[in-house]
């Protein structure tokens, strides 16, 4: 893994429940730029395999709901200057997850956006 110096001191992380990211990405973009957010963890993207957004200066990773319909789903927007390693995504009816590893002060940190639709009751076995 290769990481850059931007992650040697701190990371600014935002959690955003989009309830449909395509409808709110300009609002999100403004916050990312104004607050200088390094990583945004986004729930309820409501994306399908054909959906995407582009925010200049950021990379998008996403995990959609497995049924292919625009509901649920998660994403991570990472500032282009932050180096990371993507991890395997979870794409189940009861859980969607998108995760990365970054190094902070030379310590690998796992960061994930996770969504579990409220209609599912998760058990310890899940």
PASEBA-674067 format. One line per field, with one value per atom (N, C-alpha, C): residue number from 1; atom name; z, x, y. Coordinates in steps of 0.001 Angstrom, whole numbers. Layout:
<nodes>
pos	(NUM  ...) $
site	(CA  ...) $
pz	(Z  ...) $
px	(X  ...) $
py	(Y  ...) $
</nodes>
This chain:
<nodes>
pos	(1  1  1  2  2  2  3  3  3  4  4  4  5  5  5  6  6  6  7  7  7  8  8  8  9  9  9  10  10  10  11  11  11  12  12  12  13  13  13  14  14  14  15  15  15  16  16  16  17  17  17  18  18  18  19  19  19  20  20  20  21  21  21  22  22  22  23  23  23  24  24  24  25  25  25  26  26  26  27  27  27  28  28  28  29  29  29  30  30  30  31  31  31  32  32  32  33  33  33  34  34  34  35  35  35  36  36  36  37  37  37  38  38  38  39  39  39  40  40  40  41  41  41  42  42  42  43  43  43  44  44  44  45  45  45  46  46  46  47  47  47  48  48  48  49  49  49  50  50  50  51  51  51  52  52  52  53  53  53  54  54  54  55  55  55  56  56  56  57  57  57  58  58  58  59  59  59  60  60  60  61  61  61  62  62  62  63  63  63  64  64  64  65  65  65  66  66  66  67  67  67  68  68  68  69  69  69  70  70  70  71  71  71  72  72  72  73  73  73  74  74  74  75  75  75  76  76  76  77  77  77  78  78  78  79  79  79  80  80  80  81  81  81  82  82  82  83  83  83  84  84  84  85  85  85  86  86  86  87  87  87  88  88  88  89  89  89  90  90  90  91  91  91  92  92  92  93  93  93  94  94  94  95  95  95  96  96  96  97  97  97  98  98  98  99  99  99  100  100  100  101  101  101  102  102  102  103  103  103  104  104  104  105  105  105  106  106  106  107  107  107  108  108  108  109  109  109  110  110  110  111  111  111  112  112  112  113  113  113  114  114  114  115  115  115  116  116  116  117  117  117  118  118  118  119  119  119  120  120  120  121  121  121  122  122  122  123  123  123  124  124  124  125  125  125  126  126  126) $
site	(N  CA  C  N  CA  C  N  CA  C  N  CA  C  N  CA  C  N  CA  C  N  CA  C  N  CA  C  N  CA  C  N  CA  C  N  CA  C  N  CA  C  N  CA  C  N  CA  C  N  CA  C  N  CA  C  N  CA  C  N  CA  C  N  CA  C  N  CA  C  N  CA  C  N  CA  C  N  CA  C  N  CA  C  N  CA  C  N  CA  C  N  CA  C  N  CA  C  N  CA  C  N  CA  C  N  CA  C  N  CA  C  N  CA  C  N  CA  C  N  CA  C  N  CA  C  N  CA  C  N  CA  C  N  CA  C  N  CA  C  N  CA  C  N  CA  C  N  CA  C  N  CA  C  N  CA  C  N  CA  C  N  CA  C  N  CA  C  N  CA  C  N  CA  C  N  CA  C  N  CA  C  N  CA  C  N  CA  C  N  CA  C  N  CA  C  N  CA  C  N  CA  C  N  CA  C  N  CA  C  N  CA  C  N  CA  C  N  CA  C  N  CA  C  N  CA  C  N  CA  C  N  CA  C  N  CA  C  N  CA  C  N  CA  C  N  CA  C  N  CA  C  N  CA  C  N  CA  C  N  CA  C  N  CA  C  N  CA  C  N  CA  C  N  CA  C  N  CA  C  N  CA  C  N  CA  C  N  CA  C  N  CA  C  N  CA  C  N  CA  C  N  CA  C  N  CA  C  N  CA  C  N  CA  C  N  CA  C  N  CA  C  N  CA  C  N  CA  C  N  CA  C  N  CA  C  N  CA  C  N  CA  C  N  CA  C  N  CA  C  N  CA  C  N  CA  C  N  CA  C  N  CA  C  N  CA  C  N  CA  C  N  CA  C  N  CA  C  N  CA  C  N  CA  C  N  CA  C  N  CA  C  N  CA  C  N  CA  C  N  CA  C  N  CA  C  N  CA  C  N  CA  C  N  CA  C  N  CA  C  N  CA  C  N  CA  C  N  CA  C  N  CA  C  N  CA  C  N  CA  C) $
pz	(0  0  0  -724  -745  -300  621  1136  1022  991  904  2235  2282  3542  4051  3214  3684  4845  4911  5980  7177  7219  8337  9603  9486  10666  11017  10034  10354  9094  9305  8235  8699  7817  8111  7418  8216  7712  7952  6931  6986  6807  7602  7403  6867  5744  5064  4654  5187  4730  3589  2364  1171  854  1166  771  -721  -1516  -2959  -3310  -3568  -3754  -5006  -6075  -7296  -7070  -6132  -5843  -4899  -4238  -3215  -3412  -4557  -4672  -4773  -5299  -5341  -3933  -3092  -1680  -1015  -1265  -703  -1219  -2497  -3088  -2395  -2157  -1473  -86  658  2003  1929  983  847  619  -277  -596  552  1089  2130  3408  3801  5049  4833  3572  3205  3717  3418  3851  3038  3722  3061  2595  3438  3150  3553  2646  2953  2895  3978  4061  3817  2793  2354  2430  3057  3116  2289  1941  1143  -155  -939  -2219  -3242  -3151  -4097  -5523  -5679  -6990  -7571  -8884  -9590  -10244  -10980  -11631  -12680  -13108  -14104  -13478  -12180  -11494  -11088  -11182  -10679  -10513  -9811  -9738  -9924  -10276  -10383  -9623  -8639  -7910  -8137  -8851  -9153  -7885  -7939  -6803  -5882  -6208  -5369  -6220  -5607  -6225  -5545  -6331  -5817  -5812  -4659  -4537  -4086  -4601  -4216  -4151  -3347  -3266  -3314  -4308  -4478  -3771  -3624  -3114  -4140  -3697  -4642  -5593  -5310  -6203  -7450  -7538  -8726  -8790  -7793  -7735  -6958  -7297  -6686  -5263  -4320  -2887  -2118  -835  -30  -635  -394  -978  -193  -398  273  -710  -331  -1142  -238  -769  -136  -1198  -866  -1693  -997  -1720  -1153  -1925  -1211  -1864  -2670  -3884  -4806  -4246  -3357  -2783  -1666  -1229  -175  -825  -548  -1087  -166  -776  -24  -737  -26  -607  -431  -1510  -1357  -766  29  573  -138  65  -549  -41  -945  -591  -171  681  1001  274  -350  -1099  -835  316  730  966  955  1215  2541  3565  4911  5239  4325  4641  3366  3198  2128  2778  2280  2868  1785  1960  1090  2044  1889  2877  2210  2919  2465  3654  3332  4348  3983  4964  4836  5986  5850  6956  7580  8889  9660  10675  10601  11453  11340  10104  9788  10380  10801  11322  10321  9827  8895  9612  9015  9591  8550  8979  8110  8310  7206  7232  6311  6794  6004  6091  4975  4953  4951  5901  6056  6189  5515  5622  5775  6744  6947  6937  5912  5854  7140  7640  8939  8985  7854  7885  8285  8253  8627  10087  10795  12167  12147  12356  12340  13635  13485  14644  14774  15857  16068  14954  14369  13282  12005  11817  10642  10756) $
px	(831  0  873  430  1122  142  585  -251  535  -161  541  536  1232  1418  161  -854  -2056  -2718  -2532  -3153  -2224  -1099  -177  -645  -1563  -1953  -3426  -4305  -5730  -6540  -7764  -8751  -10053  -10709  -12040  -13036  -13914  -14864  -16277  -17115  -18515  -19406  -20462  -21503  -22734  -23270  -24373  -25418  -26639  -27747  -28412  -28205  -28613  -30095  -30705  -32096  -32275  -31316  -31301  -30185  -28997  -27818  -27888  -28503  -28568  -29326  -30268  -31045  -30334  -29270  -28627  -27130  -26596  -25140  -24557  -25307  -24776  -24655  -25638  -25566  -24364  -24188  -23049  -21732  -21657  -20446  -20069  -21039  -20773  -20192  -20739  -20238  -18828  -18594  -17259  -16205  -16488  -15531  -15392  -16519  -16498  -15816  -16105  -15554  -14253  -13813  -12580  -12595  -13687  -13874  -12969  -12301  -11433  -12215  -13129  -13891  -15335  -16255  -17694  -18262  -18905  -19583  -21060  -21623  -22970  -23866  -25031  -26022  -27243  -28016  -29233  -28963  -28024  -27690  -28816  -29572  -30657  -30126  -28924  -28312  -28669  -28588  -28611  -27240  -27056  -25756  -25482  -26507  -26347  -26171  -26346  -26288  -24862  -24552  -23282  -23380  -22430  -22265  -20783  -20477  -19080  -18906  -18031  -17667  -16176  -15808  -14397  -13539  -12420  -11512  -11797  -12804  -13178  -13356  -13065  -13307  -14526  -15349  -16571  -16441  -16721  -16894  -18323  -18991  -20392  -20744  -21754  -22369  -23872  -24520  -25960  -26720  -28017  -28864  -28844  -28807  -28643  -29815  -31002  -32130  -32130  -31173  -31049  -32009  -32890  -33849  -33214  -33582  -32992  -33511  -32927  -33174  -31989  -31870  -30740  -29421  -28395  -27084  -26239  -24917  -23948  -22866  -22144  -21020  -19999  -18790  -17730  -17177  -17102  -16407  -15091  -13973  -12648  -11934  -11406  -10633  -9515  -9318  -8349  -6929  -6599  -5250  -5044  -6097  -5989  -5856  -4745  -4550  -5206  -5757  -6515  -6433  -6858  -7017  -8475  -9179  -10572  -10635  -11660  -11924  -13130  -13362  -14516  -15813  -16761  -18076  -19018  -19995  -21102  -22325  -23040  -24233  -25312  -25978  -27026  -28310  -29444  -30717  -30694  -30103  -30139  -28920  -27934  -26731  -25974  -25699  -24821  -23640  -22429  -21231  -20213  -19542  -18449  -17335  -16117  -15069  -13710  -12875  -11514  -10559  -9279  -8225  -7390  -7163  -6220  -5233  -4095  -3143  -3176  -3307  -3277  -2153  -1158  30  663  712  1285  517  -710  -1560  -2684  -2834  -3934  -5282  -6212  -7541  -8577  -9517  -10629  -11769  -12278  -13391  -14471  -15717  -16788  -18073  -18800  -20188  -21047  -21961  -22788  -24247  -25114  -26549  -27287  -28185  -29078  -30502  -31294  -32668  -33421  -34225  -34888  -35866  -36340  -37283  -36624  -35291  -34566  -34143  -34368  -33897  -32623  -31494  -30223  -30032  -29498  -29181  -27680  -27225  -25799  -25205  -25998  -25520  -25250  -25962  -25714  -24381) $
py	(-1182  0  1243  2229  3510  4590  5406  6483  7785  8888  10166  10900  12026  12736  13425  13601  14297  13554  12249  11476  11298  12007  11854  12560  13533  14286  14133  14253  14188  13923  13533  13370  13998  14725  15237  14319  13710  12719  13219  13076  13490  12274  12178  11160  11872  11381  12048  11021  11136  10303  11049  10554  11289  11163  10022  9766  10090  9597  9855  10813  10303  11147  12009  11514  12312  13624  13632  14841  15808  15346  16170  16342  15910  15923  17338  18311  19684  20262  19978  20376  19714  18423  17701  18279  18554  19126  20432  21295  22565  22344  21394  21099  20526  19606  19012  20080  21008  22071  23075  23519  24557  24068  22838  22288  21515  21418  20698  19256  18572  17182  16264  15344  14372  13140  12673  11453  11674  11379  11439  10030  9623  8336  8598  7990  8326  7095  7257  6181  6560  5559  5717  6489  5990  6622  6478  5387  5077  4960  4420  4234  2862  2771  1495  1343  263  73  1151  1849  2911  4297  4413  5710  6056  7333  7826  9342  9898  11350  11631  12856  13266  14576  14540  15751  15961  17035  17276  17274  16552  16470  15305  14476  13337  12084  10947  9648  9023  8332  7712  6193  5596  4145  3931  2897  2700  1222  941  -375  -154  -728  -562  -1679  -1490  -2559  -3693  -4951  -6062  -6305  -5757  -6027  -5140  -4204  -3369  -2198  -2073  -970  182  1406  2600  2813  2101  2318  1757  2147  1691  2143  1368  1620  2602  2482  3347  3771  4811  5277  5949  6027  6802  7737  9016  9998  10310  10133  10325  11417  12399  13458  12800  13267  12657  12626  13535  13577  12554  11885  10882  9511  8854  7515  6496  5464  4478  3139  2124  795  394  71  -366  -1779  -2020  -3353  -3945  -5219  -5881  -5284  -5112  -4570  -5688  -5347  -6240  -5724  -6612  -6216  -7257  -7139  -8062  -7281  -7965  -7280  -6530  -7148  -6564  -5703  -5626  -4869  -4510  -3223  -2774  -2054  -2335  -1760  -1442  -319  113  534  -20  231  449  1196  1488  1380  1313  1445  2667  3522  4631  4512  5183  5212  6589  6618  7856  7717  8592  8481  7094  6585  5276  4104  4329  3257  3018  1771  1501  1567  2316  2511  2074  1258  871  1851  2380  3332  2780  2745  2139  2942  2940  3415  2160  2077  870  1284  532  791  -518  -550  -1688  -1149  -1509  -1000  -1328  -385  -568  -1741  -2217  -3340  -4655  -4698  -5910  -5851  -6936  -7026  -7869  -7193  -7902  -8667  -9859  -10698  -10808  -11405  -11604  -12467  -13359  -14220  -13422  -12324  -11488  -10825) $
</nodes>
